[in-house]
């Protein structure tokens, strides 16, 4: 699950390269995942955003836990290991909550609430970004 690095630019900017998130079976989960791979991008994440588009997401890497402080909407979160295998899921994590530390996680992918269930993603599934 290691797409080429989109560089160090603002999270969710219109110029940042986006990746398609898919299951190993080829089903698209969302079509536009931005990468947050610098300390500042990971810290800011989706804080202060009014919404997350239905086909968008944010991959925080490296990441083994998240917080929902200053968030305005719930998100689904897939924690994945270095191979892209889902090791923990959160459905509809609400603002002002904190996830547990997921020891095997190398990244967290934040998605619109309901996206994981619609795509049928479960623990143990492989996710790819292309």
TORKOL-4160 file (C-alpha; in steps of 0.2 Angstrom, whole numbers, padded with zeros to 4 digits, m for minus):
130
<pt num="1" X="0000" Y="0000" Z="0000"/>
<pt num="2" X="0014" Y="0012" Z="m0003"/>
<pt num="3" X="0010" Y="0023" Z="m0018"/>
<pt num="4" X="0023" Y="0035" Z="m0024"/>
<pt num="5" X="0025" Y="0050" Z="m0013"/>
<pt num="6" X="0014" Y="0065" Z="m0018"/>
<pt num="7" X="0027" Y="0077" Z="m0010"/>
<pt num="8" X="0025" Y="0089" Z="0005"/>
<pt num="9" X="0011" Y="0100" Z="0000"/>
<pt num="10" X="m0005" Y="0105" Z="0010"/>
<pt num="11" X="m0017" Y="0091" Z="0014"/>
<pt num="12" X="m0032" Y="0090" Z="0003"/>
<pt num="13" X="m0026" Y="0104" Z="m0008"/>
<pt num="14" X="m0033" Y="0104" Z="m0026"/>
<pt num="15" X="m0016" Y="0102" Z="m0033"/>
<pt num="16" X="m0011" Y="0087" Z="m0022"/>
<pt num="17" X="m0011" Y="0070" Z="m0031"/>
<pt num="18" X="m0026" Y="0059" Z="m0025"/>
<pt num="19" X="m0026" Y="0040" Z="m0025"/>
<pt num="20" X="m0040" Y="0027" Z="m0028"/>
<pt num="21" X="m0043" Y="0016" Z="m0013"/>
<pt num="22" X="m0049" Y="m0002" Z="m0018"/>
<pt num="23" X="m0051" Y="m0019" Z="m0010"/>
<pt num="24" X="m0041" Y="m0033" Z="m0016"/>
<pt num="25" X="m0056" Y="m0039" Z="m0026"/>
<pt num="26" X="m0055" Y="m0023" Z="m0036"/>
<pt num="27" X="m0070" Y="m0014" Z="m0028"/>
<pt num="28" X="m0067" Y="0005" Z="m0026"/>
<pt num="29" X="m0070" Y="0011" Z="m0009"/>
<pt num="30" X="m0067" Y="0029" Z="m0013"/>
<pt num="31" X="m0059" Y="0038" Z="m0028"/>
<pt num="32" X="m0049" Y="0052" Z="m0021"/>
<pt num="33" X="m0038" Y="0048" Z="m0006"/>
<pt num="34" X="m0025" Y="0062" Z="m0001"/>
<pt num="35" X="m0009" Y="0058" Z="0008"/>
<pt num="36" X="m0004" Y="0066" Z="0024"/>
<pt num="37" X="0014" Y="0060" Z="0027"/>
<pt num="38" X="0023" Y="0075" Z="0035"/>
<pt num="39" X="0021" Y="0079" Z="0054"/>
<pt num="40" X="0011" Y="0095" Z="0050"/>
<pt num="41" X="m0001" Y="0086" Z="0038"/>
<pt num="42" X="m0004" Y="0072" Z="0050"/>
<pt num="43" X="m0007" Y="0084" Z="0064"/>
<pt num="44" X="m0019" Y="0095" Z="0054"/>
<pt num="45" X="m0028" Y="0080" Z="0046"/>
<pt num="46" X="m0046" Y="0085" Z="0043"/>
<pt num="47" X="m0047" Y="0097" Z="0058"/>
<pt num="48" X="m0057" Y="0112" Z="0054"/>
<pt num="49" X="m0065" Y="0105" Z="0038"/>
<pt num="50" X="m0083" Y="0107" Z="0036"/>
<pt num="51" X="m0086" Y="0090" Z="0027"/>
<pt num="52" X="m0077" Y="0076" Z="0018"/>
<pt num="53" X="m0084" Y="0073" Z="0001"/>
<pt num="54" X="m0092" Y="0056" Z="m0002"/>
<pt num="55" X="m0078" Y="0050" Z="m0014"/>
<pt num="56" X="m0064" Y="0057" Z="m0004"/>
<pt num="57" X="m0052" Y="0051" Z="0010"/>
<pt num="58" X="m0036" Y="0055" Z="0019"/>
<pt num="59" X="m0022" Y="0043" Z="0023"/>
<pt num="60" X="m0011" Y="0047" Z="0038"/>
<pt num="61" X="0006" Y="0038" Z="0037"/>
<pt num="62" X="0014" Y="0033" Z="0048"/>
<pt num="63" X="m0001" Y="0032" Z="0060"/>
<pt num="64" X="m0006" Y="0020" Z="0074"/>
<pt num="65" X="m0020" Y="0031" Z="0082"/>
<pt num="66" X="m0031" Y="0046" Z="0079"/>
<pt num="67" X="m0040" Y="0059" Z="0088"/>
<pt num="68" X="m0056" Y="0068" Z="0083"/>
<pt num="69" X="m0053" Y="0084" Z="0092"/>
<pt num="70" X="m0060" Y="0100" Z="0083"/>
<pt num="71" X="m0068" Y="0089" Z="0070"/>
<pt num="72" X="m0086" Y="0093" Z="0064"/>
<pt num="73" X="m0091" Y="0076" Z="0057"/>
<pt num="74" X="m0089" Y="0057" Z="0060"/>
<pt num="75" X="m0078" Y="0047" Z="0049"/>
<pt num="76" X="m0074" Y="0029" Z="0046"/>
<pt num="77" X="m0056" Y="0024" Z="0049"/>
<pt num="78" X="m0046" Y="0009" Z="0042"/>
<pt num="79" X="m0030" Y="0005" Z="0051"/>
<pt num="80" X="m0018" Y="m0005" Z="0040"/>
<pt num="81" X="m0002" Y="m0013" Z="0042"/>
<pt num="82" X="0013" Y="m0011" Z="0030"/>
<pt num="83" X="0006" Y="m0023" Z="0017"/>
<pt num="84" X="m0011" Y="m0014" Z="0016"/>
<pt num="85" X="m0020" Y="m0027" Z="0027"/>
<pt num="86" X="m0034" Y="m0020" Z="0038"/>
<pt num="87" X="m0030" Y="m0023" Z="0056"/>
<pt num="88" X="m0044" Y="m0012" Z="0064"/>
<pt num="89" X="m0059" Y="m0003" Z="0059"/>
<pt num="90" X="m0069" Y="0011" Z="0066"/>
<pt num="91" X="m0086" Y="0015" Z="0059"/>
<pt num="92" X="m0093" Y="0032" Z="0062"/>
<pt num="93" X="m0080" Y="0038" Z="0074"/>
<pt num="94" X="m0088" Y="0054" Z="0081"/>
<pt num="95" X="m0080" Y="0071" Z="0085"/>
<pt num="96" X="m0071" Y="0073" Z="0101"/>
<pt num="97" X="m0067" Y="0054" Z="0102"/>
<pt num="98" X="m0050" Y="0045" Z="0102"/>
<pt num="99" X="m0046" Y="0029" Z="0094"/>
<pt num="100" X="m0036" Y="0016" Z="0103"/>
<pt num="101" X="m0017" Y="0013" Z="0099"/>
<pt num="102" X="m0017" Y="0000" Z="0085"/>
<pt num="103" X="0000" Y="m0008" Z="0087"/>
<pt num="104" X="0002" Y="m0016" Z="0070"/>
<pt num="105" X="m0004" Y="m0001" Z="0061"/>
<pt num="106" X="0007" Y="0008" Z="0049"/>
<pt num="107" X="m0007" Y="0020" Z="0042"/>
<pt num="108" X="m0024" Y="0026" Z="0045"/>
<pt num="109" X="m0036" Y="0030" Z="0031"/>
<pt num="110" X="m0050" Y="0042" Z="0036"/>
<pt num="111" X="m0066" Y="0040" Z="0025"/>
<pt num="112" X="m0084" Y="0047" Z="0025"/>
<pt num="113" X="m0095" Y="0038" Z="0037"/>
<pt num="114" X="m0102" Y="0023" Z="0030"/>
<pt num="115" X="m0089" Y="0021" Z="0016"/>
<pt num="116" X="m0082" Y="0005" Z="0024"/>
<pt num="117" X="m0098" Y="m0004" Z="0026"/>
<pt num="118" X="m0104" Y="0001" Z="0008"/>
<pt num="119" X="m0088" Y="m0007" Z="0001"/>
<pt num="120" X="m0089" Y="m0022" Z="0013"/>
<pt num="121" X="m0072" Y="m0019" Z="0020"/>
<pt num="122" X="m0068" Y="m0030" Z="0035"/>
<pt num="123" X="m0053" Y="m0034" Z="0046"/>
<pt num="124" X="m0041" Y="m0045" Z="0037"/>
<pt num="125" X="m0045" Y="m0037" Z="0020"/>
<pt num="126" X="m0031" Y="m0030" Z="0009"/>
<pt num="127" X="m0033" Y="m0012" Z="0003"/>
<pt num="128" X="m0023" Y="m0004" Z="m0011"/>
<pt num="129" X="m0020" Y="0013" Z="m0017"/>
<pt num="130" X="m0017" Y="0017" Z="m0035"/>
